[in-house]
Amino acid sequence: MSTATDFKTLLDNIKIDNAGQISKRYGRITKVLNQYFYDIDSKTANSLQVGSYGRFTGIRGISDLDMLYFLPATEWPRFRDKQSYLLQVVKTEIKKAYKNTDIRGDGQVVVVKFKNQEVEIVPVFCNEDGSFKYPDTHDGGSWKICNPRAEMSSFRILNDDRKGHLRRLSKMVRAWKTRHEVEISGFLIDTLCYKFFSNLSEYNDKSFKSYDQLSLDFFTFLENEGDRAFYYAPGSHSKVIVKKSFNKVAKLTREYCEEALSATSENSRRVAWKKIFGRPFPNSTTKSLSAVNVSEQYIEDQYELNLYGHVSIECEIRKNNLLEALLSNLLGEGHDISTNRKLRFYVDEINNIPHPYKIKWKIKNIGDEAERRGNFRGEILDDEGYSERFETADFSGPHFVECYVIHGNQVVARDKIDVPIHN
């Protein structure tokens, strides 16, 4: 396998694999807060996904999700001097959606603690300059300022200028962080990758086959940064604190990169890269962790991506033609679908997409039973005109379904929902 294939496989193996579940959680929290503060049922209005998920730099196993919720300006007199009360109100309303889930106020946020991740909700008031006021309950209460829109905008612009290399590097560095247990925040990783690429355009016309040299260049840069107390975030110029020096591990990683680049065999080269990125980096005998079969299709190979719209999918689970549950509710409580169920996947919500558009689906089977049966599926399927797809829960596995909205010759929105089935 080539260097390009190895790094493509690495990025595939660390790709977020529960985007549908994440989307449902954001949507459900947003909806219940909108019902209380605005008397509307929207799952998307008045909220903003921030953090690594909002910057599109998160990876598989992402454990912390962040969102801002925009409070009505009319609520300012009510909460101006009552920061703790505001968090309590938000907590109480979210509890209506997740009655059996641990929810707590924590200084500046409300934390919803699921089995596999936490969602931090920051209630904010919008300022005229695009920044936000958020509550801080410490030391008697105060309001602080943040500007994640400016941060995400600056990051997105440089990523576009660098032909997508910025986001991909940020994801690779997260795999490195996990492998070496580096005490470094995701925001600091993105800030460092942004700084690295700010004045470096030589990779603009390069491809995955240059990612070995890119890795060496980045970790050499990181080693040369020395020990600093903080960095300035892109866009907002807020301080991003360095909790612990990463200089020694960066030096060690730079040496591993040199070892990989000078390796004389495929096996020794991969051994060196696995020292850096860990298990997600392929070796000579291991398949991609996502267990992709040769017939699987990828929407990126068929259409250009321009994700300016929003689509959300849901699934009805039926037993003997009677509605048993909605999949989003099952996932929220950490349960699986039983076999011998009929499943109806459908477009639950679609926004900001002009007509005409097309819907396409992808059904992917994963796991030992899918491998035993030789039934992975994964083809891109046309919708039959009703924005729905009927399937059956035949065998166990952590399967998933994706939905794509096509406008012109671009994918303008996509959603994914996990379909865990158990006998």
C-alpha positions, 0 to 999 in steps of 0.5 A, a space after each residue: 500500500 502507498 503512503 497516500 493510501 495509508 494516510 487515507 485509511 488513518 483518516 477513515 479509521 478516525 472518522 466520527 462514526 456516530 454523527 446521527 446520534 450526535 445530531 439527534 442529541 443536539 436537536 433534542 436539547 435545542 427543541 426542548 429549550 426552544 419550546 420553553 424560551 420561544 414557544 417553537 418546536 425547531 431542532 436547529 433554531 437558536 443554537 450553534 454547534 461549537 468546539 471540535 465538532 463545530 470546527 469539523 476537527 473531531 474524531 471517532 470517540 469524541 467525548 465532549 460536545 459543545 453548543 451555545 443556546 441563544 437566549 431571547 434578549 427579553 430575558 436579560 432583565 430576568 437573568 442579569 444578576 442571576 447566573 446560577 438561576 439561569 443554569 438551573 432553568 436550562 437544566 430543568 428544561 433539558 431534564 424534560 427530554 432526558 428524564 433518566 440522564 445525569 444533568 448538572 450545572 457546572 460553573 458556566 455550562 449545563 452538562 448532559 452526561 450520556 453513557 458515551 459522551 457529554 454535551 455542554 450547553 452554554 446559554 448566551 445572550 448575543 452582542 451586536 458585534 457577533 460575540 456572546 455573553 455567557 454566565 459564570 457562577 463563580 465568585 458571586 456571578 458575572 458575565 464573560 465574553 466569547 466569540 466562537 463564530 469568529 474562531 470557526 470562520 477564521 479556521 474555515 477560511 484557512 482550511 479552504 485556502 489550504 485545500 482541506 489539509 488544516 482540518 485533516 491535520 487537526 484530526 491526525 494530531 488528535 489521534 497522536 494525542 490519544 496514542 501518547 496521552 498528551 494533556 492538550 485540549 482540542 482547542 489548543 490542537 486546532 490553534 497550533 495547526 492553524 498557526 502552523 499553516 498560517 504562513 505555509 502554503 507549500 502543501 496547497 497543491 500536495 495530496 495525501 502522498 505528502 502526508 508523511 513529510 507534512 507530519 514531520 514538518 508539523 512535529 518539527 514545528 511543534 518541537 520548536 515552539 518550546 514551552 509557552 503559557 498560552 496561544 491566541 485563538 484564531 479569529 477571537 484572539 482569546 487566550 488558549 492555555 497550555 496546561 502542560 508542556 508538549 515539547 518532549 513528546 513532540 521531539 520524540 514524535 519528530 524522531 519517529 517521523 524521521 524513522 518512518 521516512 528513512 525506513 527501507 521496508 513497508 513493515 518498518 515504515 508502518 511500525 514507525 507511523 503506528 508509534 505516532 498515531 497508534 492503532 488507527 494507522 494501518 499495518 500490512 495485515 489489518 483491514 480498515 477499522 471501519 470494515 469497509 467492503 470493496 462494494 461500498 460507495 462514498 458520496 464524496 466520490 460522486 458529488 462535490 460537498 457543499 454542506 450549507 443546508 440541514 437535514 435530520 433523519 428519524 426511524 420508526 421501529 415497528 413490531 407486528 406493524 405496531 409502532 414500538 419506538 423512535 430510534 432517537 429515543 432508544 439511542 438517547 436511553 442507550 438501548 439497541 433495536 431487537 431483531 425481527 423489527 420493521 424499520 422506516 427511515 425518513 427525513 424528519 426535518 430539512 432546512 435552507 435547501 432550495 428546490 429542486 433537490 434529490 434524496 439519496 440513502 446509504 445502508 451499511 451493515 457492520 460487525 462479525 455477523 455482517 462479515 460472516 454473511 458477506 452482507 456489508 452493503 454500503 451502496 448509494 441508493 436513490 430515494 423513491 420520491 417519498 423521502 423514506 426508506 424501508 428496511 428490516 432488523 435482520 441481524 446483530 451489529 452496529 449498523 448505520 444509515 446515512 441520508 444525503 440531499 443533492 442540489 445541482 451536482 452538490 451534496 448540500 446536507 447529510 445526516 447519519 443515524 446509528 442502527 445498533 441491532 441485538 438479538 
